């Protein structure tokens, strides 16, 4: 959601993939926005209420790290970023 200065706040994420593995960590840049010990992760298609992450206007490229409890090598992952105003952005990670 745009706030003062055009910043965006990501508040939730949904990820889809086609293995039975679960997500146990999501990190944006150096911030852990979701972190639970395996095997208590979230399955594919679950909307995850992450720790709000602010992207400053004009800040450039950001890194995304997702950790699973098993291998998802060779699997495409669709990521839906949900901003705090309800707007969304989809990204395809081609592994």
KOLVO-427622 format. One record per atom (N, C-alpha, C): residue number from 0; residue in one letter; x, y, z. Coordinates in steps of 0.05 Angstrom, whole numbers, plus 5000, padded with zeros to 4 digits. Layout:
<resi: NUM resn: A c1: X c2: Y c3: Z>
...
END
This chain:
<resi: 0 resn: X c1: 5017 c2: 4976 c3: 5000>
<resi: 0 resn: X c1: 5000 c2: 5000 c3: 5000>
<resi: 0 resn: X c1: 5018 c2: 5025 c3: 5000>
<resi: 1 resn: X c1: 5012 c2: 5044 c3: 4983>
<resi: 1 resn: X c1: 5028 c2: 5068 c3: 4984>
<resi: 1 resn: X c1: 5023 c2: 5083 c3: 5010>
<resi: 2 resn: X c1: 5044 c2: 5092 c3: 5022>
<resi: 2 resn: X c1: 5043 c2: 5109 c3: 5045>
<resi: 2 resn: X c1: 5060 c2: 5134 c3: 5039>
<resi: 3 resn: X c1: 5065 c2: 5150 c3: 5059>
<resi: 3 resn: X c1: 5080 c2: 5174 c3: 5054>
<resi: 3 resn: X c1: 5106 c2: 5168 c3: 5039>
<resi: 4 resn: X c1: 5110 c2: 5182 c3: 5017>
<resi: 4 resn: X c1: 5134 c2: 5178 c3: 5001>
<resi: 4 resn: X c1: 5131 c2: 5156 c3: 4981>
<resi: 5 resn: X c1: 5108 c2: 5143 c3: 4979>
<resi: 5 resn: X c1: 5104 c2: 5122 c3: 4959>
<resi: 5 resn: X c1: 5114 c2: 5095 c3: 4968>
<resi: 6 resn: X c1: 5119 c2: 5090 c3: 4993>
<resi: 6 resn: X c1: 5128 c2: 5064 c3: 5003>
<resi: 6 resn: X c1: 5106 c2: 5044 c3: 5000>
<resi: 7 resn: X c1: 5113 c2: 5018 c3: 4999>
<resi: 7 resn: X c1: 5094 c2: 4996 c3: 4997>
<resi: 7 resn: X c1: 5098 c2: 4977 c3: 5021>
<resi: 8 resn: X c1: 5076 c2: 4968 c3: 5032>
<resi: 8 resn: X c1: 5077 c2: 4950 c3: 5055>
<resi: 8 resn: X c1: 5065 c2: 4923 c3: 5047>
<resi: 9 resn: X c1: 5082 c2: 4902 c3: 5048>
<resi: 9 resn: X c1: 5073 c2: 4875 c3: 5042>
<resi: 9 resn: X c1: 5064 c2: 4863 c3: 5069>
<resi: 10 resn: X c1: 5039 c2: 4853 c3: 5071>
<resi: 10 resn: X c1: 5029 c2: 4843 c3: 5096>
<resi: 10 resn: X c1: 5023 c2: 4813 c3: 5096>
<resi: 11 resn: X c1: 5018 c2: 4802 c3: 5072>
<resi: 11 resn: X c1: 5012 c2: 4773 c3: 5070>
<resi: 11 resn: X c1: 5024 c2: 4762 c3: 5044>
<resi: 12 resn: X c1: 5028 c2: 4736 c3: 5043>
<resi: 12 resn: X c1: 5038 c2: 4723 c3: 5019>
<resi: 12 resn: X c1: 5024 c2: 4696 c3: 5016>
<resi: 13 resn: X c1: 5020 c2: 4688 c3: 4991>
<resi: 13 resn: X c1: 5010 c2: 4661 c3: 4985>
<resi: 13 resn: X c1: 5030 c2: 4650 c3: 4964>
<resi: 14 resn: X c1: 5038 c2: 4625 c3: 4968>
<resi: 14 resn: X c1: 5057 c2: 4612 c3: 4949>
<resi: 14 resn: X c1: 5044 c2: 4585 c3: 4941>
<resi: 15 resn: X c1: 5048 c2: 4579 c3: 4915>
<resi: 15 resn: X c1: 5038 c2: 4553 c3: 4905>
<resi: 15 resn: X c1: 5061 c2: 4538 c3: 4892>
<resi: 16 resn: X c1: 5063 c2: 4512 c3: 4896>
<resi: 16 resn: X c1: 5082 c2: 4494 c3: 4884>
<resi: 16 resn: X c1: 5070 c2: 4467 c3: 4884>
<resi: 17 resn: X c1: 5083 c2: 4448 c3: 4870>
<resi: 17 resn: X c1: 5070 c2: 4422 c3: 4866>
<resi: 17 resn: X c1: 5084 c2: 4398 c3: 4879>
<resi: 18 resn: X c1: 5095 c2: 4403 c3: 4903>
<resi: 18 resn: X c1: 5106 c2: 4381 c3: 4919>
<resi: 18 resn: X c1: 5091 c2: 4381 c3: 4946>
<resi: 19 resn: X c1: 5093 c2: 4360 c3: 4962>
<resi: 19 resn: X c1: 5080 c2: 4359 c3: 4988>
<resi: 19 resn: X c1: 5096 c2: 4374 c3: 5010>
<resi: 20 resn: X c1: 5119 c2: 4386 c3: 5003>
<resi: 20 resn: X c1: 5135 c2: 4400 c3: 5023>
<resi: 20 resn: X c1: 5122 c2: 4425 c3: 5033>
<resi: 21 resn: X c1: 5130 c2: 4434 c3: 5057>
<resi: 21 resn: X c1: 5118 c2: 4458 c3: 5069>
<resi: 21 resn: X c1: 5140 c2: 4480 c3: 5072>
<resi: 22 resn: X c1: 5130 c2: 4504 c3: 5073>
<resi: 22 resn: X c1: 5148 c2: 4528 c3: 5077>
<resi: 22 resn: X c1: 5151 c2: 4531 c3: 5107>
<resi: 23 resn: X c1: 5177 c2: 4535 c3: 5115>
<resi: 23 resn: X c1: 5181 c2: 4542 c3: 5144>
<resi: 23 resn: X c1: 5195 c2: 4568 c3: 5148>
<resi: 24 resn: X c1: 5205 c2: 4581 c3: 5126>
<resi: 24 resn: X c1: 5218 c2: 4607 c3: 5129>
<resi: 24 resn: X c1: 5215 c2: 4623 c3: 5103>
<resi: 25 resn: X c1: 5208 c2: 4649 c3: 5107>
<resi: 25 resn: X c1: 5209 c2: 4668 c3: 5085>
<resi: 25 resn: X c1: 5225 c2: 4692 c3: 5094>
<resi: 26 resn: X c1: 5244 c2: 4700 c3: 5078>
<resi: 26 resn: X c1: 5261 c2: 4723 c3: 5084>
<resi: 26 resn: X c1: 5261 c2: 4742 c3: 5061>
<resi: 27 resn: X c1: 5256 c2: 4767 c3: 5066>
<resi: 27 resn: X c1: 5258 c2: 4788 c3: 5046>
<resi: 27 resn: X c1: 5282 c2: 4805 c3: 5054>
<resi: 28 resn: X c1: 5301 c2: 4807 c3: 5036>
<resi: 28 resn: X c1: 5327 c2: 4820 c3: 5042>
<resi: 28 resn: X c1: 5339 c2: 4806 c3: 5066>
<resi: 29 resn: X c1: 5343 c2: 4819 c3: 5089>
<resi: 29 resn: X c1: 5354 c2: 4807 c3: 5112>
<resi: 29 resn: X c1: 5334 c2: 4803 c3: 5135>
<resi: 30 resn: X c1: 5308 c2: 4806 c3: 5128>
<resi: 30 resn: X c1: 5287 c2: 4805 c3: 5149>
<resi: 30 resn: X c1: 5271 c2: 4779 c3: 5146>
<resi: 31 resn: X c1: 5270 c2: 4764 c3: 5168>
<resi: 31 resn: X c1: 5253 c2: 4740 c3: 5169>
<resi: 31 resn: X c1: 5225 c2: 4749 c3: 5173>
<resi: 32 resn: X c1: 5208 c2: 4746 c3: 5153>
<resi: 32 resn: X c1: 5180 c2: 4755 c3: 5155>
<resi: 32 resn: X c1: 5161 c2: 4732 c3: 5163>
<resi: 33 resn: X c1: 5171 c2: 4707 c3: 5161>
<resi: 33 resn: X c1: 5157 c2: 4684 c3: 5170>
<resi: 33 resn: X c1: 5178 c2: 4663 c3: 5177>
<resi: 34 resn: X c1: 5175 c2: 4651 c3: 5201>
<resi: 34 resn: X c1: 5195 c2: 4632 c3: 5210>
<resi: 34 resn: X c1: 5183 c2: 4614 c3: 5231>
<resi: 35 resn: X c1: 5179 c2: 4589 c3: 5224>
<resi: 35 resn: X c1: 5169 c2: 4568 c3: 5242>
<resi: 35 resn: X c1: 5187 c2: 4544 c3: 5239>
<resi: 36 resn: X c1: 5191 c2: 4529 c3: 5261>
<resi: 36 resn: X c1: 5208 c2: 4505 c3: 5259>
<resi: 36 resn: X c1: 5195 c2: 4483 c3: 5242>
<resi: 37 resn: X c1: 5211 c2: 4469 c3: 5225>
<resi: 37 resn: X c1: 5200 c2: 4446 c3: 5211>
<resi: 37 resn: X c1: 5193 c2: 4425 c3: 5231>
<resi: 38 resn: X c1: 5173 c2: 4408 c3: 5228>
<resi: 38 resn: X c1: 5156 c2: 4406 c3: 5205>
<resi: 38 resn: X c1: 5130 c2: 4421 c3: 5207>
<resi: 39 resn: X c1: 5129 c2: 4443 c3: 5221>
<resi: 39 resn: X c1: 5104 c2: 4457 c3: 5225>
<resi: 39 resn: X c1: 5099 c2: 4479 c3: 5205>
<resi: 40 resn: X c1: 5111 c2: 4476 c3: 5181>
<resi: 40 resn: X c1: 5108 c2: 4496 c3: 5160>
<resi: 40 resn: X c1: 5080 c2: 4497 c3: 5148>
<resi: 41 resn: X c1: 5078 c2: 4514 c3: 5128>
<resi: 41 resn: X c1: 5052 c2: 4518 c3: 5114>
<resi: 41 resn: X c1: 5053 c2: 4504 c3: 5086>
<resi: 42 resn: X c1: 5031 c2: 4490 c3: 5079>
<resi: 42 resn: X c1: 5030 c2: 4477 c3: 5053>
<resi: 42 resn: X c1: 5024 c2: 4497 c3: 5030>
<resi: 43 resn: X c1: 5027 c2: 4487 c3: 5006>
<resi: 43 resn: X c1: 5021 c2: 4502 c3: 4982>
<resi: 43 resn: X c1: 4993 c2: 4514 c3: 4983>
<resi: 44 resn: X c1: 4991 c2: 4539 c3: 4975>
<resi: 44 resn: X c1: 4964 c2: 4552 c3: 4973>
<resi: 44 resn: X c1: 4955 c2: 4565 c3: 4998>
<resi: 45 resn: X c1: 4970 c2: 4564 c3: 5019>
<resi: 45 resn: X c1: 4962 c2: 4576 c3: 5045>
<resi: 45 resn: X c1: 4969 c2: 4606 c3: 5045>
<resi: 46 resn: X c1: 4950 c2: 4623 c3: 5052>
<resi: 46 resn: X c1: 4956 c2: 4652 c3: 5055>
<resi: 46 resn: X c1: 4970 c2: 4655 c3: 5082>
<resi: 47 resn: X c1: 4994 c2: 4666 c3: 5081>
<resi: 47 resn: X c1: 5011 c2: 4669 c3: 5104>
<resi: 47 resn: X c1: 5011 c2: 4698 c3: 5113>
<resi: 48 resn: X c1: 5004 c2: 4703 c3: 5138>
<resi: 48 resn: X c1: 5005 c2: 4729 c3: 5150>
<resi: 48 resn: X c1: 5033 c2: 4734 c3: 5159>
<resi: 49 resn: X c1: 5049 c2: 4749 c3: 5143>
<resi: 49 resn: X c1: 5077 c2: 4753 c3: 5149>
<resi: 49 resn: X c1: 5080 c2: 4778 c3: 5167>
<resi: 50 resn: X c1: 5104 c2: 4781 c3: 5178>
<resi: 50 resn: X c1: 5111 c2: 4807 c3: 5191>
<resi: 50 resn: X c1: 5111 c2: 4828 c3: 5169>
<resi: 51 resn: X c1: 5097 c2: 4850 c3: 5172>
<resi: 51 resn: X c1: 5096 c2: 4870 c3: 5152>
<resi: 51 resn: X c1: 5124 c2: 4879 c3: 5143>
<resi: 52 resn: X c1: 5127 c2: 4881 c3: 5117>
<resi: 52 resn: X c1: 5153 c2: 4889 c3: 5106>
<resi: 52 resn: X c1: 5149 c2: 4913 c3: 5088>
<resi: 53 resn: X c1: 5164 c2: 4935 c3: 5094>
<resi: 53 resn: X c1: 5161 c2: 4960 c3: 5079>
<resi: 53 resn: X c1: 5183 c2: 4962 c3: 5057>
<resi: 54 resn: X c1: 5174 c2: 4967 c3: 5033>
<resi: 54 resn: X c1: 5192 c2: 4972 c3: 5011>
<resi: 54 resn: X c1: 5191 c2: 5002 c3: 5005>
<resi: 55 resn: X c1: 5214 c2: 5015 c3: 5009>
<resi: 55 resn: X c1: 5215 c2: 5044 c3: 5005>
<resi: 55 resn: X c1: 5215 c2: 5050 c3: 4975>
<resi: 56 resn: X c1: 5201 c2: 5071 c3: 4968>
<resi: 56 resn: X c1: 5199 c2: 5080 c3: 4941>
<resi: 56 resn: X c1: 5227 c2: 5085 c3: 4930>
<resi: 57 resn: X c1: 5233 c2: 5074 c3: 4906>
<resi: 57 resn: X c1: 5258 c2: 5077 c3: 4893>
<resi: 57 resn: X c1: 5281 c2: 5061 c3: 4904>
<resi: 58 resn: X c1: 5275 c2: 5042 c3: 4921>
<resi: 58 resn: X c1: 5296 c2: 5027 c3: 4935>
<resi: 58 resn: X c1: 5309 c2: 5005 c3: 4918>
<resi: 59 resn: X c1: 5298 c2: 5000 c3: 4894>
<resi: 59 resn: X c1: 5310 c2: 4981 c3: 4875>
<resi: 59 resn: X c1: 5302 c2: 4952 c3: 4880>
<resi: 60 resn: X c1: 5321 c2: 4934 c3: 4874>
<resi: 60 resn: X c1: 5316 c2: 4905 c3: 4875>
<resi: 60 resn: X c1: 5318 c2: 4895 c3: 4904>
<resi: 61 resn: X c1: 5300 c2: 4875 c3: 4910>
<resi: 61 resn: X c1: 5300 c2: 4862 c3: 4936>
<resi: 61 resn: X c1: 5303 c2: 4832 c3: 4933>
<resi: 62 resn: X c1: 5315 c2: 4819 c3: 4952>
<resi: 62 resn: X c1: 5318 c2: 4790 c3: 4951>
<resi: 62 resn: X c1: 5295 c2: 4776 c3: 4966>
<resi: 63 resn: X c1: 5288 c2: 4752 c3: 4956>
<resi: 63 resn: X c1: 5268 c2: 4735 c3: 4969>
<resi: 63 resn: X c1: 5280 c2: 4707 c3: 4973>
<resi: 64 resn: X c1: 5280 c2: 4698 c3: 4998>
<resi: 64 resn: X c1: 5289 c2: 4671 c3: 5004>
<resi: 64 resn: X c1: 5266 c2: 4656 c3: 5017>
<resi: 65 resn: X c1: 5261 c2: 4632 c3: 5006>
<resi: 65 resn: X c1: 5240 c2: 4615 c3: 5017>
<resi: 65 resn: X c1: 5252 c2: 4588 c3: 5023>
<resi: 66 resn: X c1: 5248 c2: 4579 c3: 5048>
<resi: 66 resn: X c1: 5259 c2: 4553 c3: 5056>
<resi: 66 resn: X c1: 5236 c2: 4533 c3: 5060>
<resi: 67 resn: X c1: 5240 c2: 4509 c3: 5050>
<resi: 67 resn: X c1: 5221 c2: 4487 c3: 5052>
<resi: 67 resn: X c1: 5232 c2: 4465 c3: 5069>
<resi: 68 resn: X c1: 5215 c2: 4447 c3: 5077>
<resi: 68 resn: X c1: 5224 c2: 4424 c3: 5093>
<resi: 68 resn: X c1: 5234 c2: 4401 c3: 5076>
<resi: 69 resn: X c1: 5234 c2: 4404 c3: 5050>
<resi: 69 resn: X c1: 5244 c2: 4384 c3: 5031>
<resi: 69 resn: X c1: 5252 c2: 4398 c3: 5005>
<resi: 70 resn: X c1: 5259 c2: 4382 c3: 4985>
<resi: 70 resn: X c1: 5269 c2: 4394 c3: 4960>
<resi: 70 resn: X c1: 5246 c2: 4402 c3: 4941>
<resi: 71 resn: X c1: 5248 c2: 4426 c3: 4930>
<resi: 71 resn: X c1: 5229 c2: 4434 c3: 4910>
<resi: 71 resn: X c1: 5244 c2: 4440 c3: 4884>
<resi: 72 resn: X c1: 5268 c2: 4429 c3: 4882>
<resi: 72 resn: X c1: 5284 c2: 4433 c3: 4858>
<resi: 72 resn: X c1: 5269 c2: 4425 c3: 4833>
<resi: 73 resn: X c1: 5270 c2: 4442 c3: 4812>
<resi: 73 resn: X c1: 5256 c2: 4436 c3: 4787>
<resi: 73 resn: X c1: 5227 c2: 4443 c3: 4788>
<resi: 74 resn: X c1: 5218 c2: 4455 c3: 4809>
<resi: 74 resn: X c1: 5189 c2: 4462 c3: 4812>
<resi: 74 resn: X c1: 5186 c2: 4492 c3: 4808>
<resi: 75 resn: X c1: 5166 c2: 4500 c3: 4792>
<resi: 75 resn: X c1: 5158 c2: 4528 c3: 4790>
<resi: 75 resn: X c1: 5143 c2: 4536 c3: 4815>
<resi: 76 resn: X c1: 5148 c2: 4560 c3: 4825>
<resi: 76 resn: X c1: 5134 c2: 4570 c3: 4849>
<resi: 76 resn: X c1: 5121 c2: 4597 c3: 4841>
<resi: 77 resn: X c1: 5095 c2: 4599 c3: 4846>
<resi: 77 resn: X c1: 5081 c2: 4624 c3: 4842>
<resi: 77 resn: X c1: 5078 c2: 4638 c3: 4869>
<resi: 78 resn: X c1: 5086 c2: 4663 c3: 4870>
<resi: 78 resn: X c1: 5085 c2: 4679 c3: 4895>
<resi: 78 resn: X c1: 5065 c2: 4701 c3: 4891>
<resi: 79 resn: X c1: 5046 c2: 4704 c3: 4909>
<resi: 79 resn: X c1: 5027 c2: 4726 c3: 4909>
<resi: 79 resn: X c1: 5034 c2: 4743 c3: 4933>
<resi: 80 resn: X c1: 5042 c2: 4768 c3: 4928>
<resi: 80 resn: X c1: 5047 c2: 4787 c3: 4949>
<resi: 80 resn: X c1: 5021 c2: 4803 c3: 4953>
<resi: 81 resn: X c1: 5012 c2: 4805 c3: 4978>
<resi: 81 resn: X c1: 4988 c2: 4820 c3: 4985>
<resi: 81 resn: X c1: 4995 c2: 4844 c3: 5002>
<resi: 82 resn: X c1: 4990 c2: 4867 c3: 4991>
<resi: 82 resn: X c1: 4996 c2: 4892 c3: 5006>
<resi: 82 resn: X c1: 4975 c2: 4898 c3: 5027>
<resi: 83 resn: X c1: 4982 c2: 4916 c3: 5045>
<resi: 83 resn: X c1: 4963 c2: 4921 c3: 5067>
<resi: 83 resn: X c1: 4938 c2: 4936 c3: 5058>
<resi: 84 resn: X c1: 4937 c2: 4946 c3: 5033>
<resi: 84 resn: X c1: 4913 c2: 4958 c3: 5022>
<resi: 84 resn: X c1: 4896 c2: 4938 c3: 5006>
<resi: 85 resn: X c1: 4906 c2: 4912 c3: 5005>
<resi: 85 resn: X c1: 4891 c2: 4891 c3: 4991>
<resi: 85 resn: X c1: 4900 c2: 4888 c3: 4962>
<resi: 86 resn: X c1: 4917 c2: 4905 c3: 4951>
<resi: 86 resn: X c1: 4927 c2: 4902 c3: 4924>
<resi: 86 resn: X c1: 4947 c2: 4878 c3: 4924>
<resi: 87 resn: X c1: 4951 c2: 4867 c3: 4900>
<resi: 87 resn: X c1: 4968 c2: 4843 c3: 4897>
<resi: 87 resn: X c1: 4988 c2: 4846 c3: 4875>
<resi: 88 resn: X c1: 5009 c2: 4829 c3: 4876>
<resi: 88 resn: X c1: 5029 c2: 4827 c3: 4855>
<resi: 88 resn: X c1: 5037 c2: 4798 c3: 4854>
<resi: 89 resn: X c1: 5037 c2: 4786 c3: 4830>
<resi: 89 resn: X c1: 5045 c2: 4758 c3: 4827>
<resi: 89 resn: X c1: 5072 c2: 4756 c3: 4814>
<resi: 90 resn: X c1: 5088 c2: 4737 c3: 4823>
<resi: 90 resn: X c1: 5115 c2: 4732 c3: 4812>
<resi: 90 resn: X c1: 5118 c2: 4702 c3: 4808>
<resi: 91 resn: X c1: 5131 c2: 4694 c3: 4786>
<resi: 91 resn: X c1: 5136 c2: 4666 c3: 4780>
<resi: 91 resn: X c1: 5166 c2: 4661 c3: 4785>
<resi: 92 resn: X c1: 5172 c2: 4642 c3: 4803>
<resi: 92 resn: X c1: 5200 c2: 4634 c3: 4808>
<resi: 92 resn: X c1: 5204 c2: 4608 c3: 4793>
<resi: 93 resn: X c1: 5221 c2: 4609 c3: 4773>
<resi: 93 resn: X c1: 5227 c2: 4585 c3: 4756>
<resi: 93 resn: X c1: 5252 c2: 4572 c3: 4766>
<resi: 94 resn: X c1: 5248 c2: 4550 c3: 4782>
<resi: 94 resn: X c1: 5271 c2: 4536 c3: 4793>
<resi: 94 resn: X c1: 5280 c2: 4515 c3: 4774>
END
